Amino acid sequence: MFQEGALRIPSGCAISGIINKNRKRINGESIVKSIALMHDRSNGLGGGFAAYGIYPNYKDFFALHIFYDSLAVKTRVEEYLDKQFEIESAGNIPTRPVPSIINRPMIWRYFVKPRIYLEAAKERQMDENEFTAQCVIKINKDFNGAYVFSSGKNMGTFKGVGYPEDIGEFFMLDTYEAHTWTAHGRFPTNTPGWWGGAHPFTMLDWSVVHNGEISSYDTNRRFVEMFSYNCSLQTDTEVITYLFDLLVRKQGLSLQKAMTIMCPPFWDDIERESKDVKEELKSLRAVYSSALINGPFSILVGFEKGLIALNDRIKLRSMVAAQKGDTTYMASEESAIRLIAPSLDRVWSPKGGEPVIALLNDEEKKQ
């Protein structure tokens, strides 16, 4: 019989995030150290990182990171990409040998600009983000053996099967610098551990790492699939990424409103609000009932403007936030923050359903 002291699984999974609001870039060693401290929360079946501001020389290009199972599917995908995009640069993502990282796919990176002058794009009045998103969805749905696991500008995701510290070593994250980092150590419960199923999950510049379980997954999945998304990655977390992309990018809702939709107040709390607020909250719950996320969760959401942390409404998963000057930290455990920032100005545990939003300073001024 296993005891918790012998096999420590305190709610499984680990998440950690760092953002410097002045866009000061931080070496990847820091986020690797932070997530490695929570080694016992994962089981070696998935680790990953998202980094923002890492490609300044290609900041105007979409960076497509793709897993391939074979040369045959790589050839097919590259033929498709060449028709849809102008490819500025292509090549292997640099890695180094790590004994524990085995059965790896081919891992390629492309810096591209959409050929949005295509007639199909003109007819549908797509902008470059929507055009790229639809191409990503098509590859992941129709090209068996290929998976686009990152597709934003000036950002990238690095993930795979292994403990997160091994994945960080494998992808040479000590050679990257970013103003925003997120990390995940996976302990899969209902879904398999495979390269595509590791966190973060992304769409364009959105990236999500998640600790918990989405019991509303089927309802959420059916909702986003009405808007041309395709959930095929054998995990419940994928749908959260698409919800953010749909509500904020495609439907133009504010971050606060999107999070209120996904994690709304209880009905009793709504009844205690003023009349105007009460009516708005009721309307959002009625119109977007299928976008409500149920189940125990804590998530970190990275995007081009900043970093968000969000707990479920009754806080069934741990989350700690902290600040030191212009740097904000978020993690499953305070120790994972203090390891890389021993002296902090503020430390707090966000309430259930209460988001922590850390916007880059120049983006905050636009609000």
The 8 nearest C-alpha neighbors of each residue, nearest first, counted from 0:
[[1, 2, 5, 3, 6, 4, 7, 8],
 [2, 0, 6, 5, 3, 4, 7, 8],
 [1, 3, 5, 4, 6, 0, 7, 8],
 [2, 4, 7, 6, 5, 1, 8, 9],
 [3, 5, 2, 7, 6, 1, 8, 9],
 [4, 6, 2, 3, 7, 1, 8, 0],
 [7, 5, 3, 4, 2, 1, 8, 39],
 [6, 8, 3, 4, 39, 9, 5, 40],
 [7, 9, 11, 40, 10, 6, 39, 3],
 [10, 8, 11, 7, 40, 3, 12, 39],
 [9, 11, 8, 316, 12, 211, 40, 210],
 [12, 10, 40, 8, 9, 186, 41, 13],
 [13, 11, 185, 40, 186, 41, 210, 184],
 [12, 14, 184, 183, 40, 331, 37, 210],
 [15, 13, 183, 330, 182, 331, 184, 208],
 [14, 16, 330, 182, 329, 181, 34, 331],
 [15, 17, 181, 329, 180, 328, 330, 182],
 [18, 16, 328, 180, 179, 327, 181, 329],
 [19, 17, 179, 327, 326, 178, 20, 180],
 [18, 20, 326, 178, 22, 21, 325, 23],
 [19, 21, 359, 360, 22, 325, 18, 326],
 [20, 22, 23, 19, 360, 359, 325, 361],
 [23, 21, 178, 20, 19, 24, 359, 179],
 [24, 22, 178, 21, 19, 25, 20, 177],
 [23, 25, 178, 177, 176, 22, 26, 19],
 [26, 24, 176, 177, 178, 27, 23, 29],
 [25, 27, 176, 28, 175, 173, 29, 177],
 [26, 28, 173, 172, 29, 30, 175, 176],
 [27, 29, 173, 31, 26, 30, 32, 172],
 [30, 28, 32, 27, 31, 26, 33, 339],
 [29, 31, 33, 32, 27, 28, 34, 180],
 [32, 30, 28, 34, 33, 29, 164, 35],
 [33, 31, 35, 29, 30, 34, 28, 36],
 [34, 32, 335, 30, 31, 35, 36, 29],
 [33, 35, 36, 31, 37, 32, 15, 30],
 [36, 34, 38, 32, 37, 164, 33, 31],
 [35, 37, 34, 38, 33, 335, 32, 334],
 [38, 36, 35, 34, 39, 40, 13, 335],
 [37, 39, 35, 40, 36, 41, 34, 184],
 [40, 38, 41, 37, 7, 8, 42, 6],
 [39, 41, 11, 12, 38, 8, 37, 13],
 [42, 40, 186, 185, 184, 12, 39, 38],
 [43, 41, 186, 44, 185, 162, 40, 39],
 [42, 44, 162, 161, 45, 41, 160, 185],
 [45, 43, 192, 160, 161, 42, 185, 186],
 [46, 44, 160, 197, 185, 161, 43, 159],
 [47, 45, 163, 184, 162, 183, 158, 161],
 [46, 48, 158, 183, 198, 157, 182, 163],
 [47, 49, 182, 157, 181, 156, 158, 199],
 [50, 48, 156, 181, 180, 155, 157, 199],
 [49, 51, 180, 155, 154, 177, 179, 156],
 [52, 50, 154, 179, 177, 53, 178, 153],
 [51, 53, 177, 153, 154, 54, 178, 55],
 [54, 52, 177, 51, 176, 154, 153, 55],
 [53, 55, 153, 57, 56, 58, 52, 154],
 [56, 54, 58, 57, 53, 52, 153, 59],
 [55, 57, 54, 58, 59, 153, 53, 60],
 [58, 56, 54, 55, 60, 59, 153, 110],
 [57, 59, 153, 55, 60, 54, 56, 152],
 [60, 58, 57, 152, 61, 153, 112, 56],
 [61, 59, 111, 57, 110, 58, 112, 152],
 [60, 62, 152, 111, 151, 110, 150, 63],
 [63, 61, 110, 150, 109, 151, 152, 60],
 [62, 64, 150, 109, 108, 149, 61, 65],
 [65, 63, 108, 149, 148, 147, 107, 62],
 [66, 64, 147, 107, 146, 106, 148, 63],
 [65, 67, 106, 146, 145, 105, 104, 147],
 [68, 66, 145, 105, 69, 104, 144, 73],
 [67, 69, 144, 104, 105, 145, 66, 72],
 [70, 68, 71, 67, 72, 73, 144, 105],
 [69, 71, 73, 72, 74, 68, 67, 105],
 [72, 70, 74, 69, 73, 75, 68, 76],
 [71, 73, 75, 74, 70, 69, 76, 144],
 [74, 72, 70, 76, 71, 75, 67, 77],
 [73, 75, 77, 71, 72, 76, 70, 78],
 [76, 74, 72, 78, 73, 77, 79, 71],
 [75, 77, 79, 73, 78, 74, 80, 72],
 [78, 76, 80, 74, 79, 75, 81, 73],
 [77, 79, 75, 81, 76, 80, 74, 82],
 [78, 80, 76, 77, 82, 81, 75, 83],
 [81, 79, 77, 83, 82, 78, 84, 76],
 [80, 82, 78, 84, 79, 83, 77, 85],
 [83, 81, 79, 80, 84, 78, 114, 85],
 [82, 84, 80, 114, 81, 113, 79, 85],
 [85, 83, 113, 114, 112, 81, 80, 86],
 [84, 86, 112, 111, 113, 87, 114, 81],
 [87, 85, 111, 88, 84, 110, 112, 109],
 [86, 88, 110, 111, 85, 89, 109, 112],
 [87, 89, 110, 86, 109, 90, 111, 108],
 [90, 88, 109, 108, 110, 87, 86, 91],
 [91, 89, 108, 107, 92, 109, 88, 106],
 [90, 92, 107, 106, 93, 108, 89, 105],
 [91, 93, 107, 108, 106, 94, 90, 170],
 [94, 92, 91, 170, 95, 171, 169, 106],
 [95, 93, 170, 169, 171, 92, 96, 168],
 [94, 96, 169, 97, 171, 170, 93, 168],
 [97, 95, 169, 98, 94, 100, 168, 99],
 [96, 98, 100, 99, 169, 95, 165, 168],
 [99, 97, 100, 96, 101, 165, 169, 95],
 [98, 100, 97, 101, 161, 165, 162, 96],
 [101, 99, 97, 98, 161, 103, 160, 102],
 [102, 100, 103, 99, 98, 160, 97, 161],
 [103, 101, 104, 100, 160, 194, 99, 105],
 [102, 104, 101, 105, 100, 194, 159, 160],
 [103, 105, 68, 67, 66, 106, 102, 69],
 [104, 106, 67, 66, 68, 107, 103, 69],
 [107, 105, 66, 65, 91, 92, 104, 67],
 [108, 106, 91, 65, 92, 90, 64, 105],
 [107, 109, 64, 63, 90, 89, 92, 91],
 [108, 110, 89, 63, 62, 88, 111, 64],
 [111, 109, 62, 88, 60, 87, 61, 86],
 [112, 110, 86, 60, 61, 85, 87, 84],
 [111, 113, 85, 84, 60, 61, 114, 86],
 [114, 112, 84, 115, 83, 127, 85, 111],
 [113, 115, 84, 116, 83, 117, 85, 112],
 [114, 116, 117, 113, 120, 127, 130, 121],
 [115, 117, 114, 118, 121, 120, 119, 113],
 [118, 116, 115, 120, 119, 114, 121, 83],
 [119, 117, 121, 120, 122, 116, 115, 123],
 [118, 120, 122, 117, 121, 123, 116, 124],
 [121, 119, 123, 125, 117, 118, 122, 115],
 [122, 120, 124, 118, 123, 119, 117, 116],
 [121, 123, 119, 120, 124, 118, 125, 117],
 [122, 124, 120, 121, 125, 119, 118, 126],
 [125, 123, 121, 122, 120, 126, 119, 115],
 [126, 124, 120, 123, 129, 130, 127, 121],
 [125, 127, 128, 129, 130, 124, 115, 120],
 [126, 128, 130, 129, 131, 113, 115, 125],
 [129, 127, 131, 130, 126, 132, 203, 125],
 [128, 130, 132, 131, 126, 127, 125, 133],
 [129, 131, 127, 133, 128, 132, 125, 126],
 [132, 130, 134, 128, 129, 133, 127, 135],
 [131, 133, 129, 135, 134, 130, 128, 136],
 [132, 134, 136, 130, 135, 131, 137, 129],
 [133, 135, 137, 131, 132, 136, 138, 130],
 [136, 134, 132, 138, 133, 137, 131, 139],
 [137, 135, 133, 139, 134, 138, 140, 132],
 [136, 138, 134, 140, 135, 139, 141, 133],
 [139, 137, 142, 135, 141, 140, 136, 134],
 [138, 140, 146, 136, 137, 141, 142, 135],
 [139, 141, 137, 138, 136, 142, 229, 231],
 [140, 142, 138, 137, 139, 143, 136, 145],
 [143, 141, 138, 145, 139, 140, 144, 72],
 [142, 144, 145, 141, 140, 72, 139, 146],
 [145, 143, 68, 67, 142, 72, 146, 69],
 [144, 146, 67, 66, 143, 142, 139, 68],
 [145, 147, 139, 66, 65, 148, 67, 144],
 [148, 146, 65, 149, 64, 135, 139, 66],
 [147, 149, 64, 65, 146, 201, 150, 156],
 [148, 150, 64, 156, 63, 147, 201, 155],
 [149, 151, 63, 203, 62, 61, 202, 64],
 [152, 150, 203, 204, 61, 154, 62, 149],
 [151, 153, 61, 154, 60, 62, 58, 59],
 [152, 154, 58, 54, 52, 53, 51, 55],
 [155, 153, 51, 152, 50, 52, 151, 53],
 [154, 156, 50, 49, 149, 157, 51, 151],
 [155, 157, 49, 149, 48, 50, 158, 199],
 [158, 156, 48, 47, 49, 155, 170, 159],
 [159, 157, 47, 46, 197, 48, 166, 156],
 [158, 160, 194, 45, 197, 46, 161, 47],
 [161, 159, 45, 44, 194, 193, 46, 43],
 [162, 160, 43, 45, 44, 46, 166, 100],
 [161, 163, 43, 165, 46, 164, 45, 166],
 [164, 162, 46, 166, 165, 184, 47, 167],
 [163, 165, 167, 35, 166, 162, 31, 168],
 [166, 164, 168, 167, 162, 163, 169, 161],
 [165, 167, 169, 163, 168, 164, 161, 46],
 [168, 166, 164, 165, 170, 172, 169, 163],
 [167, 169, 171, 165, 166, 170, 164, 172],
 [168, 170, 166, 95, 94, 167, 171, 97],
 [169, 171, 94, 167, 168, 172, 166, 93],
 [172, 170, 168, 173, 169, 174, 94, 167],
 [173, 171, 27, 174, 175, 167, 170, 168],
 [172, 174, 27, 28, 171, 175, 26, 168],
 [173, 175, 172, 171, 176, 27, 26, 28],
 [176, 174, 172, 173, 27, 26, 53, 177],
 [175, 177, 26, 25, 24, 53, 27, 174],
 [178, 176, 24, 52, 53, 51, 25, 179],
 [177, 179, 24, 22, 19, 23, 18, 25],
 [180, 178, 18, 51, 177, 17, 50, 19],
 [181, 179, 50, 17, 16, 49, 18, 177],
 [180, 182, 16, 49, 48, 15, 17, 50],
 [183, 181, 48, 15, 14, 47, 16, 34],
 [182, 184, 14, 47, 46, 13, 208, 198],
 [183, 185, 46, 13, 41, 12, 163, 45],
 [184, 186, 12, 45, 41, 46, 187, 183],
 [185, 187, 41, 12, 42, 11, 188, 44],
 [188, 186, 185, 190, 189, 192, 191, 44],
 [187, 189, 190, 186, 191, 212, 11, 192],
 [188, 190, 187, 191, 234, 212, 235, 233],
 [189, 191, 234, 188, 187, 233, 192, 196],
 [192, 190, 193, 187, 189, 233, 196, 188],
 [191, 193, 44, 45, 196, 187, 160, 190],
 [194, 192, 196, 195, 160, 191, 197, 44],
 [195, 193, 159, 160, 196, 197, 158, 192],
 [194, 196, 193, 197, 232, 146, 159, 148],
 [197, 195, 193, 194, 232, 192, 234, 198],
 [196, 198, 45, 195, 194, 159, 46, 158],
 [199, 197, 200, 47, 208, 183, 46, 196],
 [198, 200, 208, 207, 206, 47, 201, 48],
 [201, 199, 207, 198, 206, 237, 240, 208],
 [202, 200, 206, 205, 149, 240, 199, 203],
 [201, 203, 205, 204, 150, 240, 206, 241],
 [202, 204, 151, 150, 205, 201, 132, 149],
 [203, 205, 151, 302, 303, 202, 152, 206],
 [206, 204, 302, 202, 201, 203, 301, 240],
 [207, 205, 201, 301, 200, 300, 199, 240],
 [206, 208, 300, 199, 200, 299, 240, 209],
 [209, 207, 199, 299, 198, 298, 183, 14],
 [208, 210, 298, 297, 211, 207, 236, 299],
 [209, 211, 12, 297, 296, 298, 13, 14],
 [212, 210, 296, 295, 209, 297, 316, 213],
 [211, 213, 295, 294, 214, 296, 235, 210],
 [214, 212, 294, 215, 216, 293, 235, 292],
 [213, 215, 294, 216, 293, 212, 292, 217],
 [216, 214, 293, 213, 218, 217, 292, 219],
 [217, 215, 219, 213, 214, 218, 220, 235],
 [218, 216, 220, 219, 215, 221, 214, 222],
 [217, 219, 221, 220, 216, 215, 289, 222],
 [220, 218, 216, 222, 217, 290, 221, 289],
 [221, 219, 217, 222, 223, 218, 216, 224],
 [220, 222, 224, 218, 219, 223, 217, 225],
 [221, 223, 219, 220, 225, 224, 289, 218],
 [224, 222, 225, 226, 220, 221, 228, 219],
 [223, 225, 228, 227, 226, 221, 222, 229],
 [224, 226, 223, 222, 227, 221, 228, 220],
 [225, 227, 224, 223, 228, 222, 245, 229],
 [228, 226, 224, 225, 229, 223, 133, 136],
 [229, 227, 224, 223, 226, 230, 136, 241],
 [228, 230, 224, 231, 227, 136, 140, 223],
 [231, 229, 232, 228, 220, 238, 237, 224],
 [230, 232, 233, 229, 140, 139, 234, 237],
 [231, 233, 234, 196, 230, 195, 237, 235],
 [234, 232, 231, 190, 196, 235, 191, 230],
 [235, 233, 236, 232, 190, 237, 196, 189],
 [234, 236, 237, 216, 213, 238, 233, 212],
 [237, 235, 238, 234, 239, 209, 200, 213],
 [236, 238, 239, 235, 240, 200, 234, 230],
 [237, 239, 241, 240, 236, 220, 235, 242],
 [240, 238, 242, 241, 237, 236, 243, 207],
 [241, 239, 243, 238, 242, 237, 207, 201],
 [240, 242, 244, 238, 239, 243, 245, 223],
 [241, 243, 239, 245, 240, 244, 246, 238],
 [244, 242, 246, 240, 241, 245, 247, 239],
 [243, 245, 241, 248, 242, 247, 246, 240],
 [244, 246, 249, 242, 243, 248, 247, 241],
 [245, 247, 250, 243, 252, 244, 242, 249],
 [248, 246, 252, 251, 244, 250, 243, 245],
 [249, 247, 244, 251, 245, 250, 246, 243],
 [248, 250, 245, 251, 247, 246, 244, 129],
 [251, 249, 246, 247, 252, 248, 245, 244],
 [250, 252, 247, 248, 249, 246, 253, 245],
 [253, 251, 247, 246, 250, 257, 256, 254],
 [254, 252, 256, 255, 257, 247, 251, 246],
 [253, 255, 257, 256, 258, 247, 252, 243],
 [254, 256, 258, 253, 257, 259, 252, 354],
 [255, 257, 259, 253, 258, 254, 260, 252],
 [258, 256, 254, 260, 259, 255, 246, 253],
 [257, 259, 261, 255, 260, 256, 262, 254],
 [258, 260, 263, 256, 262, 257, 261, 255],
 [261, 259, 257, 258, 263, 262, 291, 256],
 [262, 260, 291, 258, 292, 259, 290, 263],
 [261, 263, 259, 260, 258, 352, 291, 292],
 [264, 262, 259, 260, 261, 265, 352, 291],
 [265, 263, 268, 269, 266, 262, 312, 352],
 [266, 264, 268, 267, 269, 263, 312, 270],
 [265, 267, 269, 268, 270, 264, 281, 263],
 [268, 266, 270, 265, 269, 271, 264, 272],
 [267, 269, 265, 271, 266, 270, 264, 272],
 [268, 270, 266, 271, 272, 267, 277, 264],
 [271, 269, 267, 268, 272, 266, 277, 273],
 [270, 272, 268, 269, 273, 267, 277, 274],
 [271, 273, 277, 269, 270, 276, 274, 268],
 [274, 272, 276, 275, 277, 271, 270, 278],
 [273, 275, 277, 276, 278, 272, 270, 279],
 [276, 274, 278, 277, 273, 279, 272, 280],
 [277, 275, 279, 273, 278, 274, 272, 280],
 [276, 278, 274, 280, 272, 275, 279, 269],
 [279, 277, 281, 275, 276, 280, 282, 274],
 [278, 280, 282, 276, 281, 277, 283, 275],
 [281, 279, 283, 277, 282, 278, 276, 284],
 [280, 282, 278, 284, 279, 283, 277, 285],
 [281, 283, 279, 285, 280, 284, 286, 278],
 [284, 282, 280, 286, 285, 281, 287, 279],
 [285, 283, 288, 281, 287, 282, 286, 280],
 [284, 286, 282, 288, 283, 287, 281, 280],
 [287, 285, 283, 284, 288, 282, 289, 281],
 [288, 286, 290, 284, 289, 283, 285, 260],
 [287, 289, 284, 285, 290, 291, 286, 283],
 [290, 288, 287, 291, 219, 218, 222, 286],
 [291, 289, 287, 288, 219, 261, 292, 260],
 [290, 292, 261, 289, 288, 260, 262, 293],
 [293, 291, 261, 215, 262, 290, 213, 294],
 [294, 292, 215, 214, 213, 291, 295, 311],
 [293, 295, 213, 214, 212, 296, 292, 215],
 [296, 294, 315, 211, 212, 311, 316, 213],
 [297, 295, 211, 311, 210, 316, 310, 212],
 [296, 298, 310, 210, 316, 309, 209, 311],
 [299, 297, 209, 309, 208, 308, 210, 296],
 [298, 300, 308, 208, 307, 207, 301, 209],
 [301, 299, 207, 307, 206, 306, 298, 308],
 [300, 302, 306, 206, 205, 305, 307, 207],
 [303, 301, 205, 204, 304, 305, 306, 206],
 [302, 304, 305, 204, 301, 51, 205, 154],
 [305, 303, 302, 358, 359, 362, 306, 301],
 [304, 306, 358, 359, 302, 357, 303, 301],
 [305, 307, 301, 357, 300, 356, 302, 358],
 [306, 308, 356, 300, 355, 299, 357, 301],
 [309, 307, 299, 355, 354, 298, 300, 356],
 [308, 310, 354, 298, 297, 352, 353, 355],
 [311, 309, 297, 351, 352, 314, 296, 312],
 [310, 312, 314, 352, 296, 351, 313, 295],
 [311, 313, 352, 351, 314, 310, 262, 264],
 [312, 314, 351, 311, 315, 352, 310, 350],
 [315, 313, 351, 311, 316, 312, 310, 317],
 [314, 316, 295, 313, 296, 311, 317, 310],
 [317, 315, 314, 296, 297, 295, 318, 211],
 [316, 318, 331, 315, 297, 314, 319, 332],
 [317, 319, 331, 330, 348, 297, 316, 332],
 [318, 320, 348, 330, 329, 333, 347, 331],
 [321, 319, 329, 347, 328, 346, 348, 330],
 [322, 320, 346, 328, 345, 327, 347, 329],
 [323, 321, 327, 345, 344, 326, 343, 328],
 [322, 324, 343, 344, 326, 325, 327, 321],
 [323, 325, 326, 322, 344, 327, 343, 19],
 [324, 326, 20, 19, 323, 21, 327, 322],
 [327, 325, 19, 323, 324, 18, 322, 20],
 [328, 326, 322, 18, 321, 17, 323, 19],
 [327, 329, 17, 321, 320, 16, 322, 336],
 [330, 328, 320, 16, 15, 319, 321, 17],
 [331, 329, 15, 332, 319, 14, 318, 16],
 [330, 332, 318, 317, 14, 13, 319, 15],
 [333, 331, 334, 330, 335, 319, 318, 317],
 [332, 334, 336, 335, 319, 337, 330, 331],
 [333, 335, 337, 336, 332, 338, 36, 33],
 [336, 334, 33, 333, 338, 332, 337, 36],
 [337, 335, 333, 334, 338, 339, 340, 33],
 [338, 336, 341, 340, 334, 339, 335, 333],
 [337, 339, 336, 335, 340, 341, 334, 33],
 [338, 340, 337, 336, 341, 29, 33, 335],
 [339, 341, 337, 342, 338, 336, 343, 323],
 [342, 340, 337, 338, 339, 343, 336, 334],
 [343, 341, 340, 344, 337, 323, 339, 345],
 [342, 344, 323, 345, 322, 341, 340, 321],
 [345, 343, 323, 322, 342, 346, 324, 321],
 [344, 346, 322, 321, 343, 347, 323, 320],
 [347, 345, 321, 320, 322, 343, 344, 348],
 [348, 346, 320, 319, 349, 321, 345, 318],
 [347, 349, 319, 320, 318, 350, 346, 317],
 [350, 348, 353, 347, 351, 319, 318, 320],
 [351, 349, 353, 352, 348, 314, 310, 312],
 [350, 352, 312, 314, 313, 310, 353, 311],
 [351, 353, 312, 311, 310, 262, 350, 354],
 [354, 352, 350, 351, 349, 309, 355, 310],
 [355, 353, 309, 308, 356, 352, 307, 310],
 [354, 356, 308, 307, 357, 309, 353, 349],
 [357, 355, 307, 354, 306, 358, 308, 305],
 [356, 358, 306, 305, 307, 355, 359, 327],
 [359, 357, 305, 363, 304, 360, 362, 356],
 [358, 360, 20, 362, 305, 361, 304, 363],
 [361, 359, 363, 20, 362, 21, 358, 364],
 [360, 362, 364, 363, 359, 365, 21, 20],
 [363, 361, 359, 365, 364, 360, 304, 358],
 [362, 364, 360, 365, 366, 361, 358, 359],
 [363, 365, 362, 361, 366, 360, 359, 358],
 [366, 364, 362, 363, 361, 360, 359, 358],
 [365, 363, 364, 362, 361, 358, 253, 360]]
